[in-house]
């Protein structure tokens, strides 16, 4: 499985941005895909995930209502729609994939087998 994240950039607080994660490889090895982020000087944190089979999402509390994860099965691409961005959303965003079927442990980075290279999102105040 290979993952290619893109779409990062410099935006202002309140703006929107869409990140993409193009995936290749067997679907069963990426049945759940997730987004993580790592801000400067901080540990990587979970943002959200999606179960590929039924498009079911799962979000960390801090982004609920602002971020939306979706996927395009035909394009094998996952998206992260980010609205009302805040300076504290500034981070390198990574997409990841795992062959696990459920979302119970989707917030744990250790369950993910494959990682994209990361894309930088900078939100200015």
C-alpha positions as CSV (number, residue, x, y, z in Angstrom):
1,X,0.0,0.0,0.0
2,X,1.3,3.4,-0.9
3,X,-0.3,6.7,0.3
4,X,0.3,10.1,-1.1
5,X,-1.0,13.1,0.8
6,X,-1.4,16.5,-0.7
7,X,-3.3,19.8,-0.4
8,X,-1.5,21.5,2.4
9,X,-0.7,25.2,2.3
10,X,-0.8,28.5,4.1
11,X,-4.2,29.8,5.0
12,X,-5.7,32.4,7.3
13,X,-7.8,31.6,10.4
14,X,-11.4,30.9,9.4
15,X,-10.4,29.6,6.0
16,X,-11.0,26.2,4.6
17,X,-8.7,23.6,3.0
18,X,-9.1,20.2,1.6
19,X,-6.4,17.5,2.0
20,X,-6.3,14.5,-0.2
21,X,-4.7,11.1,0.3
22,X,-4.4,9.0,-2.8
23,X,-4.0,5.3,-2.0
24,X,-2.9,2.3,-4.0
25,X,-2.7,-1.3,-3.2
26,X,-5.1,-3.9,-2.0
27,X,-8.3,-2.5,-0.4
28,X,-8.3,-5.1,2.4
29,X,-5.0,-3.6,3.6
30,X,-6.5,-0.2,3.9
31,X,-10.0,-1.0,5.2
32,X,-9.7,1.9,7.6
33,X,-7.8,5.1,6.7
34,X,-7.0,7.9,9.1
35,X,-5.6,11.3,9.4
36,X,-3.1,12.3,12.0
37,X,-1.3,15.6,12.6
38,X,1.9,16.7,14.3
39,X,2.4,20.2,15.4
40,X,5.9,21.6,16.0
41,X,7.2,20.3,19.3
42,X,4.2,18.1,19.9
43,X,3.4,14.4,19.5
44,X,1.5,13.1,16.6
45,X,-2.3,13.2,17.3
46,X,-5.3,11.5,15.8
47,X,-7.6,13.7,13.8
48,X,-10.1,11.3,12.3
49,X,-10.6,8.1,10.3
50,X,-13.0,6.5,7.9
51,X,-14.0,2.9,7.3
52,X,-13.8,2.3,3.6
53,X,-16.5,-0.2,3.3
54,X,-19.4,2.0,4.5
55,X,-17.9,5.4,4.6
56,X,-18.3,5.6,8.3
57,X,-16.2,8.4,9.9
58,X,-14.8,8.8,13.4
59,X,-13.3,12.1,14.7
60,X,-11.4,13.4,17.6
61,X,-13.6,15.7,19.7
62,X,-11.6,18.9,18.9
63,X,-12.4,18.8,15.2
64,X,-16.0,17.6,15.2
65,X,-18.2,20.0,13.3
66,X,-15.3,21.6,11.5
67,X,-13.6,18.7,9.8
68,X,-15.1,16.1,7.5
69,X,-13.5,13.0,6.2
70,X,-14.8,11.3,3.1
71,X,-13.6,9.0,0.4
72,X,-14.0,8.4,-3.3
73,X,-13.9,4.7,-3.9
74,X,-13.4,5.1,-7.6
75,X,-10.4,7.3,-7.1
76,X,-9.1,5.4,-4.1
77,X,-8.7,8.7,-2.4
78,X,-9.6,9.9,1.1
79,X,-10.3,13.6,1.8
80,X,-10.1,15.8,4.8
81,X,-12.3,18.9,4.5
82,X,-11.2,21.4,7.0
83,X,-13.4,24.4,7.8
84,X,-13.0,27.3,10.2
85,X,-9.4,26.6,10.5
86,X,-7.6,27.9,13.6
87,X,-3.9,28.6,14.2
88,X,-3.8,25.6,16.5
89,X,-4.6,23.4,13.5
90,X,-1.2,24.2,12.2
91,X,0.7,20.9,11.7
92,X,2.0,18.4,9.3
93,X,-0.9,16.2,8.4
94,X,-0.4,12.5,7.7
95,X,-2.7,10.0,6.2
96,X,-2.4,6.3,7.2
97,X,-4.0,3.0,6.5
98,X,-4.7,-0.2,8.3
99,X,-6.3,-3.5,7.4
100,X,-8.3,-3.6,10.6
101,X,-12.1,-3.8,10.0
102,X,-13.4,-1.7,12.8
103,X,-13.0,1.8,14.1
104,X,-12.5,0.9,17.7
105,X,-8.8,1.5,17.7
106,X,-8.7,3.9,14.8
107,X,-7.3,6.7,17.1
108,X,-4.2,4.6,17.9
109,X,-1.3,5.3,15.5
110,X,0.2,1.9,16.3
111,X,-2.6,0.1,14.4
112,X,-1.7,1.7,11.2
113,X,0.6,-0.2,8.9
114,X,1.1,2.4,6.1
115,X,1.8,6.1,6.2
116,X,1.9,8.9,3.7
117,X,4.6,11.4,3.7
118,X,2.7,14.3,5.3
119,X,1.5,17.6,4.0
120,X,2.0,20.9,5.9
121,X,-0.9,23.1,6.9
122,X,-0.1,26.5,8.3
123,X,-2.9,28.6,9.7
124,X,-2.1,32.3,10.3
125,X,-4.0,34.4,12.8
